[in-house]
Amino acid sequence: MVDARTTDGKRIAQLLASELEGRADSGLCHLAVTNADREVEAGAEWKRAYDVSLVDSSQRLARVSIREAEARLTFDADASLVAECGSDMDCAVSDADGSARLLVESGAAVKRAARLLGSVARSLEVGE
């Protein structure tokens, strides 16, 4: 049996970008992939791949970084807001240096990451 689990950081980030660009439900219609570095290659160190921004204001919501086997979302939004949204959907959001982060360790985790981004975007829209 072939293991079809996607664990390449660049591919995971590409899947997430496709999910964000291809769906208009769950708050994803408020998001856009911006400032993409099309030449980025995954390595041992984290490298920025692209930003996720709010469509209406162009405000950056999160930065997507990659390394060999995973992608990482680093949110610009308040860490407690992101953690609250994450707890509602069993996302293990960490707080590093005051920034909320979510590791996306496989292609299967992309949908959960997209739902978290949508939830945070909706929370910010309601809060304004």
N, C-alpha and C positions, 0 to 999 in steps of 0.2 A: 504494500500500500504506500502511496506517495504522500509525504507530508506537505500539504498545500498551505501551510501557515506562512504568511508574509511577515518576515522579520528584518527586512532591509529598510533602514531609516529613510532613505530617499524615496523608495517606493511607498512607504507608509505616508509620507508627507504628500506625495502625488495623489494617493487615494483620498486623503482628507481634502485636498484642494478640489478634486473632482466632485466629492460629496457636497462641498460648500457651493460650488458653482452650478451643480446640477439639480439641486433641490430648492423648493420655495416654501416648504412647510417647516414647522417647528422653529420659527424665527430665523431660519436660514436666509429668507428673502431679504433680510436686513444686513447681510454680510457680503463682503467681497474679498477676494484674494488680491493683495496689492504688493507692490515692491518686490516681485519675485526675482530671485537670483537663479536664472535658468542654468547657470554654469556650476552651481554648488555641487560638491561631491561629499558623500558621507565619509567620515574618517573617525579617528579615535577621539577627537575633540568636537564639541558642539559647534555647529556652523549655522548661521541664519539662512533659512530657505525662502521665507516670505512672511508677510504680515497678513493679518485678518483685520479688516477695517469695517466700521459701520458705513453703509452705503450713503445714508442721508447726510452725515456730517464729515465723512472721510476720517473720523477719529479712529486711531488704531485701538483695537480691542485686545489683540494678542499677537505675539511673535511666535512663529513656528521655526524651530531649530531641529537639526538632524545630526545624528552620528551613526556609526556602523549599523546598529541593530534596532534603533528606535527613533521616534520623533518626540519633541517636547513642545508643549504650549506654555508660554510664559505670558500671563495676563497683565494688561495695564490697569484693568478694573480693580476695585478694592478687593483685597484678598479675602476678607470675610464674606463679601457678596458671592464671590466665586466658590468659596468653600460651602456656603449655604446651598447654592444651586447644585453643586456636586454631590452633596450629601443626599439630596432628593433623588438622585439617580445612581447611587453607589459608585461614584467616581472618587478615586483616591487622590484628592487635591492636596498638594503639599504647599507649605508656606516657607519660601526660602528668601531671606533678606527682604521680607515685606512684600514679595511678589508671589502670587498664586501660580503654581505650576502643575501640569498634568503630563505624565509620561504616557505616550501612546506606543505600546510595545509590540503591536501586531496589527495586521490589516483588519482583523476582527474587532479591534478596539476603536477603529475609526468612527463608526456610527455613534458610539458613546461620546467620543470627543466632539463630534459635530453637534450632538444633542446638547452638550454642555455649553458650547459656544452659542447656540441658539437661545438657550435658557438665560445666559448672562446678557445677551443682546436684548431680549424681551424685558428683563429686569431693569436694564438701564433705560429703556424706552418708557417704562411705567414710572420710573423714578424721576423723570424730567418734568 
